Amino acid sequence: MIEFKLTEEFIPMIQLLKATNLVQTGGEAQIVVTEGEVKYNGTVDYRKRLKVRAGDIVEFRGNKILIK
Protein backbone atom coordinates (compact mmCIF):
# COMPACT_ATOMS: atom_id res chain seq x y z
CA MET A 1 0.00 0.00 0.00
CA ILE A 2 1.20 3.47 -0.91
CA GLU A 3 0.69 6.14 1.75
CA PHE A 4 0.30 9.64 0.34
CA LYS A 5 0.56 12.61 2.69
CA LEU A 6 -1.53 15.60 1.70
CA THR A 7 0.01 19.04 2.00
CA GLU A 8 -3.33 20.76 1.34
CA GLU A 9 -7.01 19.98 1.98
CA PHE A 10 -7.31 17.74 -1.10
CA ILE A 11 -5.62 16.62 -4.33
CA PRO A 12 -7.39 16.10 -7.67
CA MET A 13 -7.50 12.44 -8.75
CA ILE A 14 -5.38 12.90 -11.88
CA GLN A 15 -2.70 14.77 -9.91
CA LEU A 16 -2.64 11.99 -7.31
CA LEU A 17 -1.99 9.35 -9.96
CA LYS A 18 0.90 11.44 -11.32
CA ALA A 19 2.30 12.26 -7.86
CA THR A 20 2.46 8.57 -6.94
CA ASN A 21 4.17 7.73 -10.26
CA LEU A 22 1.44 5.29 -11.28
CA VAL A 23 1.07 7.14 -14.61
CA GLN A 24 3.59 9.16 -16.58
CA THR A 25 1.46 12.10 -17.72
CA GLY A 26 -1.71 13.97 -16.92
CA GLY A 27 -3.14 12.82 -20.23
CA GLU A 28 -2.56 9.19 -19.30
CA ALA A 29 -4.18 9.83 -15.91
CA GLN A 30 -7.28 11.29 -17.59
CA ILE A 31 -7.56 8.27 -19.89
CA VAL A 32 -7.34 5.64 -17.13
CA VAL A 33 -9.93 7.51 -15.03
CA THR A 34 -12.41 7.93 -17.88
CA GLU A 35 -11.97 4.26 -18.85
CA GLY A 36 -12.99 3.17 -15.34
CA GLU A 37 -9.63 1.79 -14.23
CA VAL A 38 -9.61 3.70 -10.94
CA LYS A 39 -11.58 2.89 -7.79
CA TYR A 40 -12.33 5.54 -5.17
CA ASN A 41 -13.26 4.15 -1.74
CA GLY A 42 -14.14 0.80 -3.34
CA THR A 43 -16.25 2.12 -6.24
CA VAL A 44 -15.22 2.84 -9.83
CA ASP A 45 -15.21 6.61 -10.29
CA TYR A 46 -14.98 8.44 -13.62
CA ARG A 47 -14.38 11.99 -12.29
CA LYS A 48 -10.95 13.33 -13.29
CA ARG A 49 -11.16 16.34 -10.99
CA LEU A 50 -12.47 14.37 -8.02
CA LYS A 51 -11.16 15.90 -4.80
CA VAL A 52 -9.34 13.15 -2.92
CA ARG A 53 -9.08 13.86 0.82
CA ALA A 54 -7.45 12.38 3.92
CA GLY A 55 -8.87 8.97 4.81
CA ASP A 56 -9.76 8.08 1.21
CA ILE A 57 -8.44 4.97 -0.55
CA VAL A 58 -7.73 4.94 -4.27
CA GLU A 59 -7.08 1.69 -6.16
CA PHE A 60 -5.40 1.46 -9.55
CA ARG A 61 -3.89 -1.58 -11.32
CA GLY A 62 -3.36 -3.54 -8.11
CA ASN A 63 -2.02 -0.57 -6.17
CA LYS A 64 -3.83 0.90 -3.17
CA ILE A 65 -3.16 4.47 -2.16
CA LEU A 66 -4.10 5.56 1.37
CA ILE A 67 -4.46 9.30 1.68
CA LYS A 68 -3.20 10.78 4.95
C-alpha positions in Angstrom: 0.0 0.0 0.0 1.2 3.5 -0.9 0.7 6.1 1.7 0.3 9.6 0.3 0.6 12.6 2.7 -1.5 15.6 1.7 0.0 19.0 2.0 -3.3 20.8 1.3 -7.0 20.0 2.0 -7.3 17.7 -1.1 -5.6 16.6 -4.3 -7.4 16.1 -7.7 -7.5 12.4 -8.8 -5.4 12.9 -11.9 -2.7 14.8 -9.9 -2.6 12.0 -7.3 -2.0 9.3 -10.0 0.9 11.4 -11.3 2.3 12.3 -7.9 2.5 8.6 -6.9 4.2 7.7 -10.3 1.4 5.3 -11.3 1.1 7.1 -14.6 3.6 9.2 -16.6 1.5 12.1 -17.7 -1.7 14.0 -16.9 -3.1 12.8 -20.2 -2.6 9.2 -19.3 -4.2 9.8 -15.9 -7.3 11.3 -17.6 -7.6 8.3 -19.9 -7.3 5.6 -17.1 -9.9 7.5 -15.0 -12.4 7.9 -17.9 -12.0 4.3 -18.8 -13.0 3.2 -15.3 -9.6 1.8 -14.2 -9.6 3.7 -10.9 -11.6 2.9 -7.8 -12.3 5.5 -5.2 -13.3 4.1 -1.7 -14.1 0.8 -3.3 -16.3 2.1 -6.2 -15.2 2.8 -9.8 -15.2 6.6 -10.3 -15.0 8.4 -13.6 -14.4 12.0 -12.3 -10.9 13.3 -13.3 -11.2 16.3 -11.0 -12.5 14.4 -8.0 -11.2 15.9 -4.8 -9.3 13.1 -2.9 -9.1 13.9 0.8 -7.5 12.4 3.9 -8.9 9.0 4.8 -9.8 8.1 1.2 -8.4 5.0 -0.5 -7.7 4.9 -4.3 -7.1 1.7 -6.2 -5.4 1.5 -9.6 -3.9 -1.6 -11.3 -3.4 -3.5 -8.1 -2.0 -0.6 -6.2 -3.8 0.9 -3.2 -3.2 4.5 -2.2 -4.1 5.6 1.4 -4.5 9.3 1.7 -3.2 10.8 4.9 
